[in-house]
Amino acid sequence: MQKFDFSAISDMCVKCGKCKPSCTIFKISGDEVRSPRGFLDLIGAYNRGEMKLDKNAKSIFESCFLCTNCVEACPASLPVDEMIENVRFDLAQKYGISWYKRLFFYLLRHRWIMDFAARLGYVFKSCGFREHDNDTMQPKFALPMLKKERLLPNPSKKSFLNSHPEIIKNGERQVGIFIGCMANYAYTDTGEGLLKILKELGISAHLMKKQVCCAAPAYFTGDFATVEANAKKNIAYFEKVLESCEAIICPEATCSAMLKVDYERFFEHDEHWKERAKKVMSKLYLATEYFVKFTELEQILEQKTAGKEKPALVYHDPCHARKMQGVWREPRALLSRIFTLKNSGDETSCCGFGGVTTQSQNYHLARAAGLSRANTLSKAGANVVSAECSACKMQLNNSLNLASSELRCKNPIELIAAAL
C-alpha cells in the first residue's frame, strides 16, 4: 500500500529545522528523534534497509499527532503526515492492530451495529460514569487505558441520524449533511444546530442515512482495509446524493479533511477512484465555509444580534481545518457577528487529540499537549472557546477541566444556532 518512495521524500529534507518550533510532539519531548526531520530521517533509513521497524520505532512513529504543523512550516511542504500514515500501515502489517481498535474499526464499517452499541452504551453508562451535563461525563473509577480524571463525551439516547426523517424540506435548495460519528452519537447539538440554521435559511436537508464513517481513525492507525471499504462506499453514495443536492456540508474538520484531502491521497495509484473522489469532494464543504460562501447567514446574524451585548469568544483552529483545508476566516466571520473575538496569541498549536492511539496508549502525550493549549486559551479573556471539530471539542474540554478552567468548548454551529 506504500504510495511513494520514502527515501525520495526523506532525501528532500535539508534539515533546516523550521519545522521543529511548531511540532506538537517535539515541544513535549524535546527529542530530536521525535521531530519532523527526525521522523523523515528514520523513515528514509527504514526504506533503505538500514533500520528495522522494531518496537522502539513503533513507539516513535506512533507518538506523532499528525497535526500537519510541520507541513505548513516546511519550505518544501514535505508530506511528513502522509509518510507517517503509510509507515503505520507497515507497522500494522508487522505487529497487528490491538483488539479494541479492530473492534472499533469494525463498528465504523457497520453503522447498524454501531447504532446498537451506542444505545447499549447509553443504557449502561450510569454504571461506570458520572454525568456532568448534556455533553460530558467522567469515569467513576479508573479503567484500563482510561484515567479517572478524563472528561468524555456523553453518548446520546438516540443518534442524530435516527432522530429525524432522511429528508427535511425547507425550500427549493437542498444540501446533504455528513454529520461525523462523534456528532452523530454524542455531540448531537451540532446536528440539531445545523438543522435550525438550514431552516432559517430555507434550505432543505438530506441527512444521508447511508453514510459511513469517513475512516480517519483507521487511516491514522494503519488499517487501510477499513479506509478503502468506507471510502468507496461514501464516494459512490455521495455521487447519488449530489444528483439532488447542491453540496454536502460537514461540521467536522477531521471528517471533512479526510473526505476532501485524504481520500484523494489514499487512491493516488488508483486513477479511477482518485478521480471519483476528487470530483465528488469538490462539492463538500465545512459547514461554516458553506454558509459564508453560499448563504446570507452573516447578514441574518448581524440583524438578529444588532444592539445586543457580545460576550467574548476565543476560537481554536482545528489542524485539519486551517492547515489542510485553508478554512479559518469563515468561522470567525460568522462568530464575530455574535461574539467579541479574542486572540489567544497562538493560532497554530494543536489541541493534542492525535487519534485513537494517542487517546488510548499515549494519553500522557495528549494530556501534556492539551494542558499547554488550555492554558493559552484560558488567558485570552474569553467566556467560551469554539472549534469546528468534535475531536478538538472533546480534547479541549478535558484539558480545560484538568487546568481548572470554567471555559468550555462549543462547535460554532451550536453557538450560531443558539443566536438564531
Disulfide bonds with the S-S distance in Angstrom:
none
